[in-house]
Amino acid sequence: MAEIAPQIKECFPWDVEERMQKGDDLLFLDVRENEEYDTMHIEGSLHVPRGVLETAVEWDHEETEPELVKARNRQIVVVCRSGSRSVFAAYTLMQMGYKYVTSLKTGLRGWNEYDLPLVDMEGNVVDPEVGDRYFANKLLDYQRKPADWVEPE
């Protein structure tokens, strides 16, 4: 991710809010998994899980998403939970000919912390406190890098 991030544009939630207030025609592309999207997402966002992105942007695939195929010249804001998967997805879109792609730095966690609205799968607004609990870091001890870890060469 450290190698890819400098090659893409990233923005914070307040930058996106400003663009929305200016009337920019933004396409929000949510690349999280189905269960994550169903729990809460930006209203009107297009959902394409990261694992099928490459085929969703082309015609004649079971995963083809016509709105995304036609969006190569639209302003796309790629979102995920924390802003990591969206970096990879934004990079992929750029490699596939998309011109105006931005990754949401801080992801939906930051979006929620900035009190921008999220909705559930029925379209109901999600209380920001519920979002805080959902997006809370759930990193377990065994997932943390050991102090004595040495990167393989």
Stockholm file with secondary structure:
# STOCKHOLM 1.0

chainA/1-153         MAEIAPQIKECFPWDVEERMQKGDDLLFLDVRENEEYDTMHIEGSLHVPRGVLETAVEWDHEETEPELVKARNRQIVVVCRSGSRSVFAAYTLMQMGYKYVTSLKTGLRGWNEYDLPLVDMEGNVVDPEVGDRYFANKLLDYQRKPADWVEPE
#=GR chainA/1-153 SS CTTTGGGSEEECHHHHHHHHHHTCCEEEEECSCHHHHHHCBCTTCEECCGGGHHHHTSSSSTTCCHHHHTTTTSEEEEECSSSSHHHHHHHHHHHTTCSEEEEETTHHHHHHHTTCCCBCTTSCBCCHHHHHHHHSCCCCGGGSCCTTCCCCC
#=GC SS_cons         CTTTGGGSEEECHHHHHHHHHHTCCEEEEECSCHHHHHHCBCTTCEECCGGGHHHHTSSSSTTCCHHHHTTTTSEEEEECSSSSHHHHHHHHHHHTTCSEEEEETTHHHHHHHTTCCCBCTTSCBCCHHHHHHHHSCCCCGGGSCCTTCCCCC
//
